[in-house]
Amino acid sequence: FVVNALSANTLTVNADFDGESDSNILAANQSLAVAAKDTLLLSLTVTPGTNLGPYNNTVVASGQSPSGADVNDDSDNGANTIGDNGDGTDNDPTPVTFTEAPAIGVAKTVSGEIVPTVNGSVGNFDVPFALVIQNNGDVPLTNIQLVDDLSAQFGSAYVSVSEAAEITASTAEETPNLNTDFPANLFDGISGRLMPGQSINISFTLELNPGAEEAKGIITNQAEALGTSTGGVEVNDLSDSGTNASNNPANGGDNPSAPGNSSGGTDDPTPFELPAGSLQGVVWIDADRNDALNEGEPLLINWTVQVTDTNGNIIATILTDENGFFSIENLPQGDYTVDFMTPNGTTFFSTVVYIPANESVNVPVPVDPSGVVYDSITRIPVANSLVSIINDAGTVLPDVCLLPNQQDQITGEDGYYFFLLFLGADPACQHNDIFTLVVTAPEEEYQPSHSNLILPQAGVLDPTGQQNPFALSNSATAPEIGDDTTYYMDFTLAQGDPDVINNHIPVDKIGVNPSMIRLTKSANTKQTLIGGLVRYNIQIENISEVDVENLTLIDYLPAGFTYVENSAYTNDADGEMQITSKQPLTVSGIDVPAESTVEFVYILRVGAGVARGKHINRVSPYLGSAPIGNEATATVIVGADPDFEEVTILGKVFDDRDSDNWQDSANASAVFIQGGINESSYIAKSTFIIDADGQRPLADASAPLNHGIDLGDLSGRSSEADKASNHQIIIRQQLKDLAFTDNLTLTTAEGTHLTMSSQGKIVANPVGKMADGLTAQDLRIERNITVLANGNYQVDLVIQNQGIQEIGIPGVRVATVEGLYIETDLHGRFHLEAVDVENLARGRNFYMKVDKATLPPETVFVSENPRVKRITQGLPARFDFAIQLAKQQLGGNEQHALVKLGELLFNENSAEINTEHKAWLTQMSNTINQYQGGTIQITAQAHTQALAYARANNTYQWLLPLIREDLQSSFSVELVEEVNGSFASIVNIATQTQLGKILFESDKSTIKAKYQPLLDSIAKQLVNAESGHLAITGFADNSASEDYNLALGLRRAKAVFEQLKTRMPAEVWEKLTIKIQKLQIENSMTEGK
């Protein structure tokens, strides 16, 4: 027992009273007056054993009288100190029988952070628990047990006890033994003694599977404590959430601040949740409908994201930020309904999301709007528009057919509206019903219902079988001007149909109507021609009270009319516009304020293929694809075009020398020569080109001729009178010896192909135009050899174009059957413009004829005369007339004058010309000029050869200035000698002096002795000239070969060189050249005086 309290009313109690060692209740030296009494109160706490009584207790009262006599009395069971208290005696002991009140208490709490398991399976969590057991009764308790059936309570969420149970603290008289087979019973149930007030603390850790159904949401757990009292009474208690196991609310036994104790009870299960997860995502307009956020797609700001648990409790509400992003933290593991709503409260999308413990779930929200309500003029979204949906009977669909707040939704600043129908949710929204959208724009600014300017598609849209979603427009935003504006108001919908999106609905402002623009159009001219420019003016009048922006004009141009770049102009407010198409001419970006007029001007060019007649272009105004005004027209008349509808006649009258009806050019182009000499015989840097431009060297290190020489062009002769020497090119080179090859080739672009053998034989192999007779060129090549004083040889390749041009005939008159006359120009050309051909398909015949009277006599026609051709609109036609002029020598007879002079012309024994006969010589020069050249012969005798040569040289020098310059090369003075009744040439004085073969012994190179005085005179004349050129004919007889005659000429040249070497200074002799010539066959000449 334990003394709890001892008190008295008037007497003083013994403070040391313990009922055992000090049993005196009252303090010493107390007194009690006669008839006085006092009540003592004693409180004990008794812990009985197995025997609960009765226990008898007697108190002895003792004292002394004033006289010192001892007095005492045993207590009687009762309340009356006088008498026997009704039991017959006055000293009966007071019996005490005990009644036990055994009680046990237990509290349980999650003792630490719930974390991913350390030793268990990946993904599971460790939950630490702490329990307190306490004896709350008045008797000892034995057989202590704590039952916590984890498998039964957590079901499939239970995995294992990851950290074994352990007793962390104990005040028990005897601590019970732990059960190694826990998780049901923590103790063995047969041990332990817990005195009243004593307690035991236990802890363990549980591994939990968060994926199990039992692990979702708030998880609860409760343990049960058991014990046996002294009297054999079994007591138990269910755990309370918390750490106080007293079970007495007055002592905090209801754990009011612990989780799960809001009810105030003492047996509340211990609740806990696994670590919270989170939810995040982005809300955006999925413009390309690929369910992925791509650059440039609009992010949706201030959309509401609402999270609701399975009990319908709203857990969180948040707005998307400026990036369309949302994030919600601290969501316990479990299923949640997530709703996405527009800033105006319309639910776009609702989905159930499972949030795993300690994880973040990403929920992307690609938004495909049902459509946008937009302004038909400005194309700007219209906010505060009411959008509803009704069925075929006109019944407004109840809310059960739609997501929350979708019926009678109000559009936001973006104009979006959304509908998601639950077909079959109500009789008003049945499968295969027809549903109609109803749009009511803000009435203070807009007309009711959809646009009358941009009308919806007729009929009912059935999206069955289309891809999901089924987009009526490629863009999720309102269409721009010029974009497709297709939309529907009526739909047939069935289960499994795709979502219909981007059904953008236009609405009209008050005053907008399909006839709000009035156009007038005019052209600056009534008539034009092919290639002409026409300026058009369009007056655009806005007769409404609404500003029209971004107006489009579509002008269908007449066929063949084309827009002139950068010619468009408008005087609207900003002066800006865009030409987006040339046919039809499409102009956008024109702004026309209300009740005002704007001008648009542009220029068209009349194309080459435009037919004559009236041409109309038509222009209409549009907003996007919607017409908003009248069609205006302008008419111009296109007349006959002189170049493309009328015909130009071109032609020529020409001398067709070869009668092939083709005017041949004698010019040779790309003249090329190659080969012909042995490389080893060539003397470096000795090649020269001699032509009309003079003489110029060709740079070389080896023979250019063997590598090929491009000679360019060589013109043809203009007439018979035009000498071939005027159209020649000479290639001059020096050789050490005359080593020729057989591969000398001369070609032209027109097809001349000549080859010369080593012996000088020429073979022609024409190709191309030359072979076809389509060119008049006639190229000749000749090889001339000159012996030089140093023993080398100068070889000249003379290339002449002897071809004669087929020239046009000037001054010829050509007539048409209409009576028109044309005269050919200097080149025989004529043309006739603006010949009308009315019908493009058929054309017409046209006749032309050459007036023979305007042609030279004896002219013969090669082509027909007159000529007729079919002419066609716009195509030029040629009328060429080929004629042949009569062959005649222009400018005189083709004869040389042969004049023989006697001695009377000269002073006696002198080479000086007699003064009296100089006039006759002047007359002689006129004769030579008349006959296009001539030869004067002077006869020499053996004893007068030197004098005769001097007379011949003086005569040549005196007459040469009197001969026409173009005939000087055809004039010579010849010194002859009579041999066997005929005259043989000794020497011929011309541009170069030619020695006759008579100087030499027949078929030899030996100079006859009688001509030595002649050589003296020739040497003297060459010395006076300081240089000279001689020519020698190398000729044996007509049967000798070319090589033989050439060799003879070379030997004779060397003989002359040797003879002259002793007769003149070395510096003159070294300049001497002797040309080897072929025998000149005598031409028929007419003798004169």
Sequence and secondary structure as in RCSB ss.txt:
>XXXX:A:sequence
FVVNALSANTLTVNADFDGESDSNILAANQSLAVAAKDTLLLSLTVTPGTNLGPYNNTVVASGQSPSGADVNDDS
DNGANTIGDNGDGTDNDPTPVTFTEAPAIGVAKTVSGEIVPTVNGSVGNFDVPFALVIQNNGDVPLTNIQLVDDL
SAQFGSAYVSVSEAAEITASTAEETPNLNTDFPANLFDGISGRLMPGQSINISFTLELNPGAEEAKGIITNQAEA
LGTSTGGVEVNDLSDSGTNASNNPANGGDNPSAPGNSSGGTDDPTPFELPAGSLQGVVWIDADRNDALNEGEPLL
INWTVQVTDTNGNIIATILTDENGFFSIENLPQGDYTVDFMTPNGTTFFSTVVYIPANESVNVPVPVDPSGVVYD
SITRIPVANSLVSIINDAGTVLPDVCLLPNQQDQITGEDGYYFFLLFLGADPACQHNDIFTLVVTAPEEEYQPSH
SNLILPQAGVLDPTGQQNPFALSNSATAPEIGDDTTYYMDFTLAQGDPDVINNHIPVDKIGVNPSMIRLTKSANT
KQTLIGGLVRYNIQIENISEVDVENLTLIDYLPAGFTYVENSAYTNDADGEMQITSKQPLTVSGIDVPAESTVEF
VYILRVGAGVARGKHINRVSPYLGSAPIGNEATATVIVGADPDFEEVTILGKVFDDRDSDNWQDSANASAVFIQG
GINESSYIAKSTFIIDADGQRPLADASAPLNHGIDLGDLSGRSSEADKASNHQIIIRQQLKDLAFTDNLTLTTAE
GTHLTMSSQGKIVANPVGKMADGLTAQDLRIERNITVLANGNYQVDLVIQNQGIQEIGIPGVRVATVEGLYIETD
LHGRFHLEAVDVENLARGRNFYMKVDKATLPPETVFVSENPRVKRITQGLPARFDFAIQLAKQQLGGNEQHALVK
LGELLFNENSAEINTEHKAWLTQMSNTINQYQGGTIQITAQAHTQALAYARANNTYQWLLPLIREDLQSSFSVEL
VEEVNGSFASIVNIATQTQLGKILFESDKSTIKAKYQPLLDSIAKQLVNAESGHLAITGFADNSASEDYNLALGL
RRAKAVFEQLKTRMPAEVWEKLTIKIQKLQIENSMTEGK
>XXXX:A:secstr
 EEEEEEESSS B TT  SSS    B SS    TT    EEEEEE    S    EEE  EEEEE TT  EEEEE 
 SSS SSS TTSS S   EEE       EEEEEEE S  EE SSS TT EEEEEEEEEEE SSS EEEEEEE  H
HHHHGGGEEEEEEEEEEEEE  SB   B TT SSBSB SS  EE TT EEEEEEEEEE TTSGGGSS EEE  EE
EEE TTS EEEEE EESS     GGGTTT TTSTT TT  S   EEE    EEEEEEEEE TTSSSS  TT  B 
 S EEEEE TTS EEEEEE  TTSEEEEEEE SEEEEEEEE TTS EEEEEEEEE TT EEE  EEE  SEEEEE
TTT  B TT EEEEEETTS B  GGGSSTT TTEE  TT EE     TTSSTTS TTEEEEEEEE  TTTB SSS
 SSS   SS B  TTS SSEESSS SS   TTS     SEEEE TT   EE   EEE BTT  TT EEEEEEES 
SEE TT EEEEEEEEEE SSS EEEEEEEEE  TTEEE TT  EE SSS   EEEEETTEEEEEEEE TT EEEE
EEEEEE TT  SEEEEEEEEEEETTEE B  EEEEEEE   TTTTEEEEEEEEEE TT SSS     EEEEEEE 
 B GGGB TT  EEEETTEEEE   SS HHHH EEEEEE  BSSTTS GGGGEEEEEEEESS  B S EEEE TT
  EEEE TT  EEE   HHHHHT     EEEEEEEEEETTS EEEEEEEEE  B   B TT EEEETTS EEE  
TTSEEEEEEEE   TTT EEEEEEE GGGS TT EESS SSEEEEE TT  EEEEEEEE     TTS S  EEEE
E GGGB TTSSSB GGGHHHHHHHHHHHHHTT EEEEEE  GGGHHHHHHHHHHHHHHHGGGS GGGGGGEEEEE
EEEETTEEEEEEEESSSEEE GGGB TTS  B GGGHHHHHHHHHHHHHHTS EEEEE  S TTS HHHHHHHHH
HHHHHHHHHHHTTS HHHHTT EEEEE        EEE 
